[in-house]
Amino acid sequence: MKSPMRRIILFALAGTAIATSACAAKAAYSPIANGRAIFQTGKDVNGVQIKANPPALMPYCAACHGANGAGGKKLPGGAVSADLRHAALVTHQKHPYTLALLERAISTGVDNDGKHLNPVMPHWQLSKRDLHDVAYYVLTQLK
């Protein structure tokens, strides 16, 4: 088949393969995987480092709160990192954290009762997607 028809068929097949790859890559994105990456490494799934203003003492959440979110790490000024597991954020709170309240705490340092967190807690500067993903990861995956 050495004709223009062969070229058309090969071109169509190549286009289909590219479109399928793009759809598979898009479908592979996971908010939980992105949130976990941010929490555990300080980088999103694309390898972009998260930042805080002023700069954080530690470059990622788990450095202070622990890989399982249990907290308890002694920090400068007598602060102790918070327990971020579900029971501490939701079950044992008079005003439980919601996704929106946790996003606010992460980005502005204001807790579920509207009070300022200890200044050692960074005000993370994240994209809307990354902020949502890391908050969602914390609320749903840290048991």
Helices and strands as residue ranges (DSSP letters): H 4-27, H 31-41, E 51-52, H 61-65, G 76-78, H 86-86, I 87-91, H 99-108, E 124-125, H 128-141
